[in-house]
Structure formats: C-alpha cells, structure tokens
Amino acid sequence: MCQAIRPSEKGDKQPENDVVDHVKKFSPFDEAGSINIAVRTLEEGTVLSCVSLLLLVTGASLTFPHMQSQRDKLGCDSLCYGSMTSVRGALGLVGTALIGRLSDKNGTILAKTLGRLGARKYSNIAIANGRRACLYVGTVASVAGFVIAATMNSLQGLWLSMIPGALLQHNFDVFKALLSEYHNDIDQIQSKSEEILENDAKEGDHRTNTISRSGSVGKLGMVAGISFMVGPMISAFATKTFQSATVLAIIFTLASGLTVYLLPLPVLLSDIKQIGEKNDTLTNLTNSEFTLTNMFKLRTTKARAAMTLLVLRLNMALAFHIFNTIWPASLKTRFHFGPSEH
C-alpha cells in the first residue's frame, strides 16, 4: 500500500547537518558494529509493532459483542448495515492511498510535527518520520470514532463513528512498511560493509531474505488474529453495555499509541542511500513507484496465476461481506443471540 520513498521532492529532506550527524553515527563506513544495532532495532521494532497492533485491534474488537444490540437499538437493519459496510470499504480505499502517500514522505508538516514525537534510543536528534506520524493519526482516528459512538446515542452517531477509523486508521499497513525498512537497513549496511571490509573475517551473515521478511509480516497477521479472538471474549465478560465497551476500547487504543511512541526508527534514514567517503554528499534513494496501474502492467511468467489469485481473493471478499451483512441479524432473529453469545 505504501508508495516508494521519493525524498528528492521539494521540502522532503531532513536538515542536512542533522541528517549527516545521525547517519554518520550508525553508518557502516564509520562503525562496523552498526549491523548489530540494525538487527537489534529490527527485533525491538517487531516486538513493539506487534504489541501496538495487538492493543489496537483488541480495543476495536471489544465493541463487537455489543455492536449488533446497539444497531438493533438504533434501528439499523440489514440494509443499513450493508450500506455502512460499503461506505466503510470506499473510505478505506481512499484512506489507504492517502495514508500511503503521507507515510512515505518525511518532509510533510505532519511528519515534522507528529513524526518527531518518539523515543530517541540511538540518537539525540528528533527526526521527522512519516510512518510514525501516520501511526499516531490512526490511533487518534480510532479514539475519535469510539468517543463519537459512546457520546452520540443515535443512528447518525453510529454512521459518524465509522468515518475516522475507516478513512485514517491503516496502522497494519504502515507497520508492514516500517518492518520492511528495518530489513532494508540490514541489507544496505551488510552490503556496504562487505564492499569496504571484504578482506576482513565475517562473523556471520545478517542479511535478510524473503523468508525473514515474510516472517515479520506473519507475526503481525498472527497478532491481529489473536486480538480478534481475545477482544470479544474480554468484552463479553468485562462489559455490560456498549458504552462501557467503548470506554475500555479507548483505554486499549491509547495504550497502543504509547507503544508507537516507544518504536525505534530505522538506523539509517530511509531517504538516504549512502554518504560519500570523501565528502558528506547526500544521495537520494529513488525507487520505482508502485501503483495499482503499474501492478497490472507487471510482466512475469506467473502473471496468469497471479491474476487467478486476485480474482479468487476478490470473490472471497465479496462472499464474506454479503454473508456477514445478513448473518448477525439472522442470529438475533432465530436464536436470540446477545452480547455474550456474540
């Protein structure tokens, strides 16, 4: 979802002195042990990302058991619920592109304000970071949605509470992009170190590969699945009303935001490829932009198989949402399901 970083655009560079000082401190050109720092950053960032996502998704799922009762109370039938699902999907589509753009840019006002708020474990410099800023935005959007749902006890409030989270809360995708940057750091440092220290003994190859990258993303998926199992169970026993469930959800979401504050940034700034050995010339990292149009233009030997998977995924998603629209109301009508059963 996240677009390739293009810091060469106007206003997208860090202050030069701060950038040089930060990168020099952990660059493989000055310190051979920076690979170890990058590995520790990956491990710590993966754990904190999983904890933050666990708290965020658990908070959202706390409202699930009471949601159907709340919709019935406010007169939201299957048509209303189906419409909300469609609108949520449309807002999510727009929000994915918006947050993807913002998270890839470190020179925006958002990145220079919210993106500077965070723990400085490896540097005394408050570095602007678009990904961290977007994680904060997603947390605030979730809290705003819960506050609206708890305070506006009406059908209008139910609709309004859906908008902030659907449009701006895409932390799962931002976390995936952040973990990818951690892995990129290790690859870049290892590659440059091998060029400079090619005659030195190598203690081990820390270079990441496709399996380790997939493993990091897999941890996020596993945590999200656990949250969907644990959250409704906690809510069914710990809360009695929809309002109390939203209050508990707000607490979990704020805790997720605190975890974002503790997240370490990648050791090498994501908008810098290298520093010249003779002078401190910054070289911009330019990558090809990934868009939906470019995705369909990809030419690979497995293009037909890839398109088959896309079609299958589309049909599975359609089937799920069609079924999910009528299922809660059907359970309520046939079996008198309440919050504890949900």
C-alpha positions, 0 to 999 in steps of 0.5 A, a space after each residue: 500500500 505504501 508508495 516508494 520513498 521519493 525524498 528528492 521532492 521539494 521540502 522532503 529532506 531532513 536538515 542536512 547537518 542533522 541528517 549527516 550527524 545521525 547517519 554518520 553515527 550508525 553508518 557502516 563506513 564509520 562503525 562496523 558494529 552498526 549491523 548489530 544495532 540494525 538487527 537489534 532495532 529490527 527485533 525491538 521494532 517487531 516486538 513493539 509493532 506487534 504489541 501496538 497492533 495487538 492493543 489496537 485491534 483488541 480495543 476495536 474488537 471489544 465493541 463487537 459483542 455489543 455492536 449488533 444490540 446497539 444497531 438493533 437499538 438504533 434501528 439499523 437493519 440489514 440494509 443499513 448495515 450493508 450500506 455502512 459496510 460499503 461506505 466503510 470499504 470506499 473510505 478505506 480505499 481512499 484512506 489507504 492511498 492517502 495514508 500511503 502517500 503521507 507515510 512515505 514522505 518525511 518532509 510533510 508538516 505532519 511528519 515534522 510535527 507528529 513524526 518527531 514525537 518518539 523515543 530517541 534510543 540511538 540518537 539525540 536528534 528528533 527526526 521527522 518520520 512519516 510512518 510514525 506520524 501516520 501511526 499516531 493519526 490512526 490511533 487518534 482516528 480510532 479514539 475519535 470514532 469510539 468517543 463519537 459512538 459512546 457520546 452520540 446515542 443515535 443512528 447518525 452517531 453510529 454512521 459518524 463513528 465509522 468515518 475516522 477509523 475507516 478513512 485514517 486508521 491503516 496502522 497494519 499497513 504502515 507497520 508492514 512498511 516500517 518492518 520492511 525498512 528495518 530489513 532494508 537497513 540490514 541489507 544496505 549496511 551488510 552490503 556496504 560493509 562487505 564492499 569496504 571490509 571484504 578482506 576482513 573475517 565475517 562473523 556471520 551473515 545478517 542479511 535478510 531474505 524473503 523468508 525473514 521478511 515474510 516472517 515479520 509480516 506473519 507475526 503481525 497477521 498472527 497478532 491481529 488474529 489473536 486480538 480478534 479472538 481475545 477482544 470479544 471474549 474480554 468484552 463479553 465478560 468485562 462489559 455490560 453495555 456498549 458504552 462501557 465497551 467503548 470506554 475500555 476500547 479507548 483505554 486499549 487504543 491509547 495504550 497502543 499509541 504509547 507503544 508507537 511512541 516507544 518504536 525505534 526508527 530505522 538506523 539509517 534514514 530511509 531517504 538516504 542511500 549512502 554518504 560519500 567517503 570523501 565528502 558528506 554528499 547526500 544521495 537520494 534513494 529513488 525507487 520505482 513507484 508502485 501503483 495499482 496501474 503499474 501492478 497490472 502492467 507487471 510482466 512475469 511468467 506467473 502473471 496468469 496465476 497471479 491474476 487467478 489469485 486476485 480474482 479468487 481473493 476478490 470473490 472471497 471478499 465479496 462472499 464474506 461481506 454479503 454473508 456477514 451483512 445478513 448473518 448477525 441479524 439472522 442470529 438475533 432473529 432465530 436464536 436470540 443471540 446477545 452480547 455474550 453469545 456474540 
